[in-house]
């Protein structure tokens, strides 16, 4: 058993990265498992309040992407106006290290605020193409948000619980790049699949990795999503609140990295 755990991460999602919870369980059962865990590695993880990590930062990131995707100024302005209305810009202005105080996330943007309990699951917004006669579907929200007015309507659509900056940005960028990939913003329809060149299957099958983890001489394939899907349905407290501090207190090193292209 290797003395570390690694996670490819599950960025841009309301679900928390799962490795910290596995780690906590391992450390709590050392008398049975006897695993000398030294470190965990988290790639692009969701560790804190999903509303803060996803919705709040979307417009700022969109401005960074503007030169790459040639996003018109009026589109950026529409996102910026909604950002200010949702209170996100004020939050961004408070982001300093070390933090001065706790940061409050107003409302429940996209139903992601982990501090607010939801009475029922949030319906997933859909963005459909124009109909054959050129007319758009009526919102909640099924239009393609490719104009300032439609962007504003999408961000504030009732079906998204409001302040849906991420969902709207994803839909808009998909109009510029039909194969838009939030895990690799440089990818196009001609790019090889991420799983073919950078995914965990590719990494785990490298000879040096197989040797390091003492893997048997068989090709490793992703064949069962049962555990992942089950855990993805679980509503858990963000790991940064209590789980990660406990892991650090027990001497396990935590390495976190995030990419600029996702």
N, C-alpha and C positions, 0 to 999 in steps of 0.2 A: 504494500500500500504506500503510495508516494506521500511524503510529509507535507504536501500542499494540496489545495483545491483550486481549480481554475474555472472561470465561468466566462463564456463568450459574451455574456450580458444580454439584456433584452431591453435595449434602449427605446425611447419614444413610445413607451407603453405605460398604462396606468398600473400594471402589475409590477410587484417588486421583484428584483433579482433574488434568486432563491438560495444561492450559495451561503449567505450569512445565516440563514435559518438552519441549513444542514450543519453548518459549523457549530452553531450553538448547541444543536442536539448531540453532535460528536463530543463536544467538550463536557456536556452534562452527563455523559455516559462513559467516561474514561475508565471507570472500574470494570466495565464489561467489554468495551471495544479495544482499549489499550492502544490507541492510535496516537503517535507522536506528531501531532499536527503543528507545523511551524508557521505557515503563512497561507493566505488565500489571495487570489488575483481576480479582480472584478473588472471586466471590460465593458465600458459604456453602461454601467448599471443604473437602475432606478433604485435609489436608496432613501430618498426623502419624500416629501409631499409631492405627489405626481403633478398637482396643479402648478406648483412652483417650478418643477423641472421640465414641464412640457408647455403648458399654455402661456405662462408668464414670459418665457424667454423667446417664444417663437418669432415675434416681430423683430426683435433685435437681431436674431439670426437671419431673418429674411433680408434685412438691410445689408448684411454681410454677403449674402448670395446675389444681391442685385447686379453687380458687374458680370458675374458668371452667367446668369440667366437673362440678363438684359431686361430686368423688371422695370416697367415704366414708373415714373415718379408718381403719377396719379394712383397707381395701385399701392405703392408703398405708403402714400399719404392716407389711403383708406385704412390700411392696417394700423398706421400710427394713431389715427383718430380713435379707432376702436380700442387700441392699447391704453390710451389715456382715459377713455370713458370707463374701462374696466379696472383702472387703478394700477395697471401693470407697470407703467413707466415709473411711478413713485416707488414701486418695489425694486425695480432695477437700480434706481438711484441709491437705495439703501444697501446694495450688495457691496460690502467691503470685507476685507480679511485682516485681522479677525473681526467678526461681526460685532457691531455696537450693542445690538439688542435683538430680541426675537422679532421675526418678521411675520406680520399678519397677512394672510391671503384673503382678500375680500370675496365674499360670496362662494359659489361652488362652480367655478369655470369648467365647462365640459363634464361636470359631474365627477371631477378628479380630486377635489379637495378632501384629503384623507382625514381631516379633522371633523368633517361633517358626515354623519351616517345617512346613507340613502335608503329610502323606504322601498325602492324598487329599482331594478337595473335601468341604466340610461339607454334609451333606444339609439341605435347607431344611425347617424345621419347618412343619407345617400345623395350622391351628386350624379345626376343623369345627363346624358347628352341631349341636344335639341331633338325634337321630334322631326319627323320627315317633312312637315310643313313649315319648319323653321321656327315654330313657336316653342317657348320654354315651358317646362313643367311648373306648376305652382309649388311654392316652397312649403316644406317642412322636412328637410330642405333638399330639393331634388334638382335645382338649377346648377349649372356649372358656374362657379363664382369667378368670372373673368372680366368683370367691370367693377368700378368702385361701388356702385349701388348694390350689386349682387354680393360683393364681398361683405359689405355691411349687413345685408340681410342674412347671409350665411352665418356670420359670427354671432348674430343675435337671434338666430332661429330658435323657437321654443323647443324643438325636438333635441337641441344640443344643450339645453339648460342655460345657454348664454355664454358669451365670451369665448366662443369656440375658435380661437385663433389658430390652433394647430390643425384641426380638421379642415378649416377653410384654406390655410396655406398649403396643405398637402394636396387638396383638390385643385387649387390654382396652379401649383407647380406641375401637376399632372397634365394640365392643358398645354404647358410649354414643352414638356417631355413626357410622352405617353408611357414611357417605361421608367418614370421617376422612381428612384429607390432611396428611401430615407436613410438606409444604411450605407449608401455610397452615392452621394449627390452628383458625382461625375459620371455615373453609369448611364448608358444609353441602351437603346434596343439592340444594338450590335455588340454590347459588352457581354463577356462570359458571365454566367451566373456566379454570384458571390460564393455559393456553396462549392463550386467547382475549383475555386482558386484561393479562397481565404476562410472557408468555413471550418468548423471543428473537425469534420471528417477528414478533410485534407490535412489539417495540422496533426491529428492523432495518427495518421498513417505515415508520417515522415519517419524514416529509420532512426534518427537521433531521438525523437520523442518516444517511439516504441521501445527503444532500449532503456531510456530513462525511467519509464513507468513499468518496465518489465512486462510489457504486453505480449501475449502469445503470438505466434507467427501466422496470424490470420488477419485479413483486411477488416477494419472496423467500419461498420455502416450504421447509419441512423435508421433504426428499424421499429422503434416503439416510442410513441409520444404520450403514452398513458400517464406516466408520472408527471411529465411537464404539463399536460393539459389539466390534470387534476389540481396541481398546485396553482396553475394560472387562474383557476376559478375561486381560489381561496382569497378572501379579503383579509389582509394582514396589516398590522401596524408597520409603517416604514422602518426599515432596518436601522436607519441613522438615529432613530429616537432612543432605543434602548439596547437592541441586539448588538450593533457594532461596538458601542462602548464596552459592553460586557466582554466581547471577544478581545478587544485591545487590552483590557484589564488583566486578562489571563495570559498575556504575553504573545499572542498570535499576531504576526504582522499582517497588515491589510494593505495590499497594493491596488490602487484604483487608477485606471487610465480611461481617457475618452478621446475620440478622434475628432478632427476638425471637419471631416467630410461626411459626418452623419449626425 
